[in-house]
Amino acid sequence: MSGGEKPTPHPMIPVTDQISLDEAELDESFLRASGPGGQNVNKVATAVQLRFDAAASPSLPEPVKERLRRLAGRRMTDAGVIVITANRFRTQERNRADAQERLVTLIAQAAHAPKPRRPTRPTLASKRRRLDTKRRRAEVKSLRSRPLD
């Protein structure tokens, strides 16, 4: 580059209002898809394997990374790289879009923090119902025993 020119920034992929991924963080490789598709499937690499290093990504906050590790399951390697393979469609472009969409959906799910559970106390009425049922049950069982002489 000659002086004064800025490097072209990579397009950003929006995930949520606060999170967007830099397209440079995604590593795509193309491979031959398996399954039916005629002669085309044997010679054209239309399937996409998308790799995203979630553990090293500066775009994701730490709590999102933790939730993503749980959500991704087998799709995440021990090194923290998410691997998504897309081969539903017959064209590279549609498979690329499908893989990116699936990654964005997964990250968006992880970005949503679960609502903390607030423990509640049983109501007085529910306690009374439980005790009444216990008493009735005890009565029924006591009637089954042999009568005292």
Phi, psi and omega in degrees: 000141176276164184301142177094341180275136178264146176293143181289127180288148178284145179295146180263142178256113181289136177248302174228186178297326183264336187246130169219146183261141174280131182299338179292340180283345181267136178242116182250138172226149184251138180220167180286135179281151176265172175090190185290159179159004177074204183293331182302320186295334183279343185237351183243128179274090183260338180289146182241133172248114183259128179241132180226118181279089184291324183296325183260004185286126177283348183283339186254131174291158184303315180298326179293320178300318180297312180294325180295322178300319179289317183291321186292326178059237184288345180286347180254133178281172178296333180281355179091022179259126178273129180242120179238126178251127180239121177217027181288330186253169184266356180241149178301316184300314182291324177292322176299312181298320180297315181296316179297319180298318180294322177294314180298318179298317180296315181291323178296322176298317181290333181287338180279108181287133179293146180289128181293142181280128176259115181294137179246157179263147178294146180286162180298319181297319181291325176297316180297316179301317181297315181292322177298316180298318178299317181297314179300316180299316179299320179298311181303315182291323180293328179291340179283339182286166181292142179291147178281134181275000000 
